[in-house]
Amino acid sequence: MTELTRLFAKTKKAFDLPEGVIYLDGNSLGPMSYASRARLVDEMDNQWSKKLISGWNESGWYHLSQTVGDKIAHLIGASKGTVTAVDSTSINIYKVLNAALEMNSDRRVILSDSGNFPTDLYVAQGIIAHLNKTAAQPFSLKVVSPEQVLAAIDENVAVVMITQVDYCTGRIHPVAKIVEKAQQLGAKTILDLCHSAGALDVKIEELAVDFAIGCGYKYFNGGPGAPAFVYVRQALLDEIEPVLCGWMGHQSPFSFDGQYQPAAGINKMRVGTPSVLGLASLDAALDVWQGISLAQVRVRSIELSKLFIEEIAKRAPELELASPTDPQQRGSQVSYRFDEGYALVQALIAQGVVGDFRMPNIVRFGITPLYLDEADIIAAANKIADVLAQRLWDQPQFKVRHAVT
């Protein structure tokens, strides 16, 4: 057993995983840690129930967004005070996209790519539709293929908005090159970290990205609907002006001033009262990362992903690899194409192997070292091969579409 396998054998014990289940869907929803369970019980039984509203002062609730934000900052290579854990990913995209457009008010183009997660594009479309009701010069969203993003950056682009890891294929954008060209031509940059925070050694400050957002429920294991987070490059914190203003983003919320005055630093990105229970679960889940570096996670992720790809190639050649073969171009998920992908995923879940499906034919498997090892990978590959060999997916119950795929 190597030093890394010993390290992650310890973290595996930190999660409450169902007996007989191989969980390959942490890229969509991370599993529950024992720490999160204990923290939520404590918050309800000892903080909320006994301290009531005094919990805002006595239990650290008021500052919890910043407490969690600083823990996330450490994991994405950011300085304390540049990240806050608030709201949802979509709301945070709305905040930073508006802020970026304000900073480049003489430009009218938002550049993104066709592989971006739809919510990012939806938010951009909504902002543009609203602005164009009164804009003398119309705003537009330019969507190109992922491979064309770098070439599409020019002096007309106000903001480049990309997701670091493609949610379908796991492909990694060449972020450093994109940011460098954007800066040269005066465009602001927004990086969606939903599929990379907790999976890649992001080093956000070294990348010099202007804004970043991400979620707390995937690789950070904060729980379903866990608060998202927003990062602002330190040099921009004083310059940006919030568009979505709420009392928790005021410089003095309990002065109840009738005039909005933004808080200093990253706190101006707060809006309303945060979900304390959601933050508490995420806060506890992040403690699992103590003593672990993202560089170690990345090394282990590549090892396990390589094994998974090799095993599937031998046992289930009918699955077409959709992810890059080069591990340096692939995040912590491995995706395949299969015409009956949805039914396959449902049949696998019935056999205790949990992945997920994305339209039109993508089957995704998250390879997360915190709670997966070689035995899990080999067992999962064997079950995938069995389901395919026996055509277990070709049963009516596995073709009934659920609301969540």
C-alpha positions in Angstrom: 0.0 0.0 0.0 1.4 3.4 -1.0 1.3 6.6 1.0 -1.5 7.8 -1.2 -3.6 4.7 -0.9 -3.2 4.8 2.8 -4.2 8.4 2.9 -7.4 7.8 0.9 -8.3 4.6 2.7 -8.6 6.9 5.7 -10.9 9.4 3.9 -13.1 6.6 2.6 -14.0 5.8 6.2 -15.3 9.4 6.6 -18.3 8.8 4.3 -21.6 7.0 5.1 -21.9 5.0 1.9 -24.7 2.4 1.5 -23.6 -1.2 1.8 -23.1 -2.9 -1.6 -23.1 0.4 -3.6 -20.2 1.6 -5.7 -20.8 5.4 -6.0 -19.5 6.8 -9.2 -21.7 10.0 -9.2 -19.8 12.4 -7.0 -19.4 14.7 -10.0 -23.2 15.2 -9.6 -23.8 14.9 -5.9 -21.2 13.9 -3.3 -22.1 11.4 -0.6 -22.8 12.2 3.0 -19.9 12.4 5.4 -20.3 11.3 9.0 -19.1 14.8 9.9 -22.0 16.5 8.1 -24.5 14.2 9.8 -23.1 15.0 13.2 -22.9 18.7 12.5 -26.5 18.9 11.3 -27.7 17.0 14.4 -25.7 19.4 16.6 -27.1 22.4 14.8 -30.7 21.2 15.3 -30.4 19.7 18.8 -28.0 22.1 20.5 -27.9 25.3 18.5 -31.2 26.1 16.8 -33.4 24.3 19.4 -31.7 25.7 22.5 -30.2 29.0 21.4 -32.9 30.0 19.0 -32.1 33.4 17.5 -29.1 33.8 19.7 -27.4 31.2 17.4 -26.6 34.0 15.0 -24.2 35.4 17.5 -23.3 32.5 19.7 -23.1 29.7 17.1 -21.2 31.6 14.4 -24.1 31.6 11.9 -23.7 35.2 10.9 -20.1 34.7 9.7 -20.6 31.1 8.4 -20.6 32.2 4.7 -17.1 33.6 5.2 -15.9 30.7 7.3 -16.9 28.3 4.6 -15.6 30.6 1.9 -12.2 30.7 3.4 -12.0 26.9 3.5 -13.0 26.7 -0.2 -10.5 29.5 -1.0 -7.7 27.2 0.3 -8.9 24.4 -1.9 -9.0 26.4 -5.1 -5.7 28.3 -4.6 -7.3 31.6 -3.5 -6.5 34.0 -0.7 -8.7 34.3 2.4 -11.3 37.0 1.9 -11.8 36.4 -1.8 -14.4 33.7 -1.6 -17.8 33.6 0.0 -20.3 30.7 0.2 -23.7 32.0 -0.7 -26.8 31.4 -2.9 -26.9 29.0 -5.9 -24.5 28.7 -8.8 -27.1 30.4 -11.1 -27.5 33.4 -8.8 -23.8 33.8 -8.5 -23.3 33.7 -12.3 -25.9 36.4 -12.5 -23.9 38.5 -10.0 -20.5 38.1 -11.6 -21.7 38.4 -15.2 -23.5 41.7 -14.5 -20.4 42.9 -12.6 -18.1 42.0 -15.5 -20.4 43.7 -18.0 -20.4 46.9 -15.9 -16.6 46.9 -15.9 -16.6 46.7 -19.7 -19.5 48.9 -20.4 -18.3 49.9 -23.9 -18.5 46.3 -25.1 -21.5 44.2 -26.0 -20.5 40.6 -26.5 -20.5 37.7 -24.0 -18.4 34.8 -25.3 -19.1 31.2 -24.3 -19.0 27.8 -25.8 -21.5 25.1 -26.7 -20.1 22.7 -24.1 -20.9 25.1 -21.3 -23.4 24.0 -18.7 -26.9 25.2 -19.8 -27.6 27.3 -16.6 -24.6 29.5 -17.5 -26.0 30.2 -20.9 -29.5 30.6 -19.6 -28.4 33.3 -17.2 -26.5 35.1 -20.0 -29.6 34.9 -22.2 -31.8 36.4 -19.5 -29.4 39.3 -18.8 -29.1 40.1 -22.5 -32.9 40.0 -23.0 -33.3 42.4 -20.1 -30.5 44.8 -21.1 -31.6 44.9 -24.7 -35.0 46.3 -23.8 -33.3 49.7 -23.2 -29.8 49.3 -24.7 -29.0 51.7 -27.6 -26.5 49.1 -28.9 -27.7 45.5 -28.4 -25.8 42.9 -26.3 -25.3 39.4 -27.7 -24.2 36.0 -26.6 -21.6 34.4 -28.9 -21.5 30.7 -28.5 -18.7 28.8 -30.3 -17.4 25.2 -30.1 -15.0 24.6 -27.1 -12.1 24.4 -29.6 -12.9 27.8 -31.0 -13.0 29.9 -27.8 -9.4 31.0 -27.9 -9.7 32.2 -31.5 -13.0 33.9 -30.9 -11.7 36.4 -28.3 -11.3 39.8 -29.8 -11.7 43.5 -28.9 -15.5 43.3 -29.1 -15.8 40.7 -26.3 -16.7 42.1 -22.9 -16.7 38.8 -21.0 -15.4 35.3 -21.7 -17.5 32.8 -19.6 -16.4 29.2 -19.6 -16.7 26.1 -17.5 -13.2 24.6 -16.7 -14.3 21.0 -17.1 -17.0 20.1 -19.6 -19.9 18.6 -17.7 -20.6 16.0 -20.4 -17.2 14.8 -21.6 -14.9 15.9 -18.8 -12.7 17.8 -21.2 -10.5 20.5 -19.6 -10.4 23.9 -21.2 -6.9 25.5 -21.7 -7.9 28.2 -19.2 -4.4 29.8 -18.8 -4.2 30.5 -22.6 -7.8 31.8 -22.7 -7.3 34.1 -19.7 -4.0 35.4 -21.1 -5.6 36.3 -24.5 -8.6 37.8 -22.8 -6.4 40.0 -20.7 -4.4 41.1 -23.7 -7.6 42.2 -25.5 -9.3 43.7 -22.4 -12.0 41.1 -21.8 -13.1 40.0 -18.4 -13.1 36.3 -17.5 -15.6 34.1 -15.6 -14.7 30.5 -14.8 -17.3 28.0 -13.7 -15.6 25.6 -11.3 -18.5 23.3 -10.7 -16.8 20.2 -12.2 -13.2 21.1 -11.2 -13.3 22.5 -7.6 -12.4 19.5 -5.4 -11.2 17.5 -8.4 -8.4 19.6 -10.0 -5.6 21.6 -8.4 -7.2 24.8 -9.7 -4.8 27.5 -8.5 -7.3 30.2 -9.3 -5.0 33.1 -8.4 -2.2 31.8 -10.7 -4.7 31.6 -13.5 -5.5 35.3 -12.9 -9.2 34.7 -13.6 -11.4 37.7 -12.7 -14.4 35.9 -11.3 -15.2 32.2 -10.5 -18.2 30.4 -9.2 -18.8 26.8 -8.2 -21.1 24.6 -6.2 -20.8 22.9 -2.8 -22.7 19.7 -3.5 -20.4 17.9 -6.0 -16.8 17.2 -5.0 -17.1 19.2 -1.8 -19.9 16.8 -0.6 -21.9 19.5 1.1 -25.3 17.8 0.5 -28.2 18.3 -2.0 -28.7 22.0 -2.7 -25.6 23.0 -0.7 -24.7 26.6 -1.0 -22.6 27.6 -3.9 -19.6 29.9 -3.8 -18.3 33.0 -5.6 -14.7 34.2 -6.1 -13.5 37.7 -7.1 -9.9 38.5 -7.9 -8.5 40.5 -5.1 -7.6 43.4 -7.3 -11.2 43.8 -8.3 -12.9 43.6 -4.9 -13.0 47.4 -4.4 -13.9 48.1 -8.0 -16.9 45.9 -8.6 -20.4 47.2 -7.9 -23.1 44.6 -7.0 -26.2 44.5 -9.2 -28.1 42.1 -7.0 -28.3 44.0 -3.7 -29.6 42.7 -0.5 -29.3 43.4 3.2 -26.6 40.9 4.0 -24.4 42.6 1.4 -24.8 45.9 3.1 -21.9 47.4 5.0 -24.0 47.5 8.1 -27.1 45.2 7.8 -28.4 45.9 11.2 -28.3 49.7 10.8 -31.4 49.2 8.7 -30.3 52.1 6.5 -32.8 52.9 3.7 -29.9 53.5 1.3 -27.8 50.5 0.1 -24.1 50.8 0.8 -22.1 47.8 -0.3 -20.0 45.9 2.2 -16.3 45.9 1.9 -14.5 43.1 0.1 -16.1 39.8 -0.8 -19.1 40.4 1.5 -20.6 42.7 -1.0 -21.4 39.6 -3.0 -23.8 38.4 -0.3 -27.5 39.1 -0.8 -30.0 37.7 1.6 -30.1 35.6 4.7 -28.1 32.4 4.1 -29.2 28.8 4.7 -27.4 28.0 7.9 -28.1 24.3 7.9 -26.8 24.0 4.3 -23.7 26.0 5.2 -23.2 23.9 8.4 -23.3 20.6 6.4 -20.8 22.0 3.8 -18.6 23.4 6.5 -18.3 20.0 8.2 -17.8 18.2 4.9 -14.9 20.5 4.0 -13.1 19.4 7.2 -12.6 15.9 5.5 -10.1 17.7 3.3 -7.7 18.5 6.2 -4.3 17.1 5.5 -5.1 16.4 1.8 -3.8 18.4 -1.1 -5.5 18.8 -4.4 -2.3 17.7 -6.0 -2.6 14.4 -4.2 -6.3 14.1 -5.2 -5.4 14.7 -8.8 -2.6 12.1 -8.9 -5.0 9.5 -7.4 -7.8 10.5 -9.7 -5.7 10.0 -12.8 -4.5 6.6 -11.5 -8.1 5.4 -10.8 -9.5 6.9 -14.1 -6.7 5.1 -16.1 -7.6 1.8 -14.5 -11.3 2.4 -15.1 -10.8 3.2 -18.8 -8.5 0.1 -19.2 -11.0 -2.2 -17.5 -14.0 -0.9 -19.6 -12.0 -1.2 -22.8 -11.3 -4.9 -22.0 -14.7 -5.8 -20.6 -17.2 -3.5 -22.3 -15.8 -2.4 -25.7 -19.3 -1.5 -26.9 -19.1 1.7 -24.8 -17.4 4.5 -26.8 -15.1 6.7 -24.8 -16.3 10.3 -24.9 -13.7 11.7 -22.6 -10.2 12.7 -23.7 -7.7 9.9 -23.5 -5.0 12.2 -22.3 -5.4 12.5 -18.5 -4.0 16.0 -18.5 -7.0 17.1 -20.7 -9.6 15.2 -18.6 -11.2 16.1 -15.3 -12.2 13.6 -12.6 -15.0 11.9 -14.6 -15.0 9.4 -17.4 -17.8 9.6 -19.9 -19.0 7.1 -22.6 -21.4 7.2 -25.5 -24.1 4.5 -25.6 -27.3 4.8 -27.6 -29.4 3.4 -24.7 -27.4 5.4 -22.1 -30.3 6.2 -19.9 -31.5 2.6 -19.6 -28.0 1.5 -19.0 -27.5 3.9 -16.1 -30.8 2.7 -14.6 -29.9 -0.9 -14.9 -26.5 -0.2 -13.3 -28.1 1.5 -10.4 -30.3 -1.5 -9.9 -27.0 -3.6 -9.7 -25.4 -1.2 -7.2 -23.3 0.9 -9.5 -24.4 4.5 -9.5 -23.4 6.8 -12.4 -25.6 9.2 -14.4 -26.9 10.1 -17.8 -26.8 13.3 -19.9 -28.5 13.9 -23.2 -28.3 12.7 -25.8 -26.3 9.5 -25.1 -23.7 10.3 -22.5 -23.1 8.0 -19.5 -20.9 9.6 -16.8 -18.8 8.0 -14.1 -17.2 10.2 -11.4 -13.9 9.0 -10.2 -13.5 10.5 -6.7 -10.4 9.3 -4.7 -11.9 10.4 -1.3 -14.1 7.3 -1.3 -13.1 5.1 -4.2 -10.3 2.7 -4.6 -9.0 0.0 -7.1 -11.4 -2.6 -5.8 -14.3 -0.4 -6.4 -13.2 0.4 -9.9 -12.7 -3.2 -10.9 -15.9 -4.3 -9.3 -17.8 -1.5 -11.1 -16.2 -2.5 -14.5 -17.3 -6.1 -13.9 -20.9 -5.1 -13.2 -21.0 -2.8 -16.2 -19.7 -5.7 -18.4 -22.4 -8.0 -17.0 -25.2 -5.6 -17.5 -24.1 -5.1 -21.1 -23.5 -8.8 -21.8 -26.9 -9.8 -20.4 -28.6 -6.8 -22.0 -30.2 -6.1 -18.6 -30.7 -2.5 -19.7 -33.2 -3.7 -22.3 -36.0 -4.0 -19.9 -39.1 -1.7 -19.8 -38.6 -0.5 -16.2 -35.2 0.9 -17.0 -36.5 3.0 -19.9 -39.0 5.0 -17.8 -37.6 8.5 -17.6 -37.4 10.0 -14.1 -37.4 13.7 -13.4 -33.7 13.6 -12.6 -31.4 11.6 -14.8 
